């Protein structure tokens, strides 16, 4: 899956002259946490996050109510946003896992997707929520079916065994994933989501594969 | 930069877009200031459009559909303003913002496509210059790069030969190509919202089908929200997810396409669906029910429910109290439509019966004679109409150059028996109108024989006898252009009576009023001027004028295509009534195949000046078809979202009649050629034979009937079989 397929297109964009309070309202009303700030031609100027809207006490001269409200009234998005040169961006042709990697590396919740790396034209946004939605899809949600986990040895041809058994049964697979088995060396866990068949039958058939172990099976809707 | 926070509201379901709607319109009212007050064009409209969704807005003309669109893009003009309500675009309010703020807010995020592509393009700039400007001005992209992007986008909208198109001027492109350029241009900036105001209304059915396919595809790929304004219910059924029905400035019903078409809840929506002919309907078995009355002007809307004066279910409460838009379960799945009607739950459209004052034709039970046998009123043999083209070179001016002709009508033979209706269909530029003009005598035929009532009418109109002219009359597409604005209705209708002396001078007034009554217009119309009439009324006067000389044959050139669906139904009913009462023979040109099917006994399909298929209406609309007819049928938008339609799209445009392709003229675009041995080489070289499918049904094609019969029907609908 590429970023192009999991990003949110046409995100809400704001201009740099917008009052920060207005940006705060938009974020609360739409249940979003990031607002790309753009100029003419959707060129990226910065990014407003919920963090940037928290006011640091030392920026205020006093805790006087009038002082605070004056301060808030004059504050624009431009003053609180993360500037474009510090915003981490990605292009739509990168993979979803690369986007996740960049986000975990930098410990951030969103990547702005830009089309033209020189002019930084915003075409979308990838957030944790988008990646989590993609993750669900890869594992076959929301289709109902049998979710089965097989523990297989780390050598060539093991996955092919599962595939050929599934093919012989003419089952349909809506989700596949594999990862190194936790704390057990040289083993991989494979998760499959199979539709239109009962768990008993899946168990009966998959248990017969030599060298492999069925470690979990459940019906999920 | 920040820690994730729990957000229970945002749905994690992958298919539901998380963020709110792209566009949200709430209780919108738009008013125009005029001398002595103001006119509220839109009274209450509410709807929302999400990413990747297309939302149709339908209704008769004058219901405020376009005004809503203009309010969104702030195109209302100096005297228009948003009176109430809000328009939220991507979370930000548009109403009440200054021009500069709006420009920045909307920026290049809202694009608009209008009905006439020529008005959106600058005629003096090359396509390439206009398109690259969008990118170079806003984004500061270099010219070369911008050109590459434009080329890409033109390829994306399936423009044939895009590199060449960039160097051309708008007038060098066909209508469909121009509209593609406009759509490509609108998409260059990747807008979040695309507003389309009747984008395919000016296009041929075949081009319309291709453009609609394109819109659906782009919507999927770019996740653009589309607001689609149209009067054509078939187009809505084909491409929209949701529909809002507007009437007299109010949104009266809103719901999913499936629900609106299967279970319309508002009497107006029910009425609209009753007055469109569906493909497969014919005049003997079914009746169109027009909606009585007309849309009230904005300054004279009724106090209670705006639809009450035209509604068959109106009660006391409807006149007293304004209904609110409220949700009503539709019974189609779990969908809920919003309806502005007090009694939506009590109304059952299945039990609806026409009221007595409705204009309905009596069932015509006569079975017409075959066009080849029976008494032919009009017989045409080998008719050709060529137009000489003057070249620009010196040789041409001196008359030395090769003589070139536009072959508008080529070898047309047909006969029309008395008392039937012959429908003529085909794309624009295929010679329908030229054929009719030649018959009526406005054009002199280049070759061929025409006999009318046994008299030779092959010569120009000046050589015809007055009696013959009297027997041949015409109804035009645009009633405005054919009526003298300075003459009263009475004078216009009386003129042919005086000219042909059908009645004595003392009886003229009486006769005109009798005709007006037959057109369901009362005597008070006698002294009115054309500008005091609505479009439908003008067309009635046009028909009355054609009838004034009591002709045997009336030629109708697209008599209903400029009219609203509800009025169209009334005019079609009127023409049926006229035919029944006066025994008039009709030749009926239309580009809407559903209307032709409904109205005609016989249908001729024309392509590039030739008739390619002719026969009884029911035979034309079922296999075997000519490949061209098949393609036309598959392009017709069907007002039924459940209809299964085969997808055959013709490539390119109708070739030039100046230099038509040899052999079968359709071979350059024919999708069925490959069924012949050798890839259909015979089609390029030899003129096809007429294949007789019985009952006067003839097909002009190299493909044998046995093969043509095996083609699947284009349409399979549940209602078709019922």
Interface residues (C-beta under 8 A of the other chain):
Chain A: X8 X9 X10 X11 X12 X13 X14 X15 X17 X26 X29 X30 X31 X32 X33 X38 X40 X41 X42 X43 X49 X50 X51 X82 X106 X107 X108 X109 X116 X119 X121 X123 X128 X129 X132 X133 X134 X136 X137 X141 X142
Chain B: X1 X2 X3 X4 X5 X7 X9 X10 X12 X13 X14 X15 X17 X18 X19 X20 X22 X51 X90 X91 X92 X104 X105 X107 X108 X109 X138 X139 X140 X141 X189 X190 X191 X192 X222 X223 X224 X225
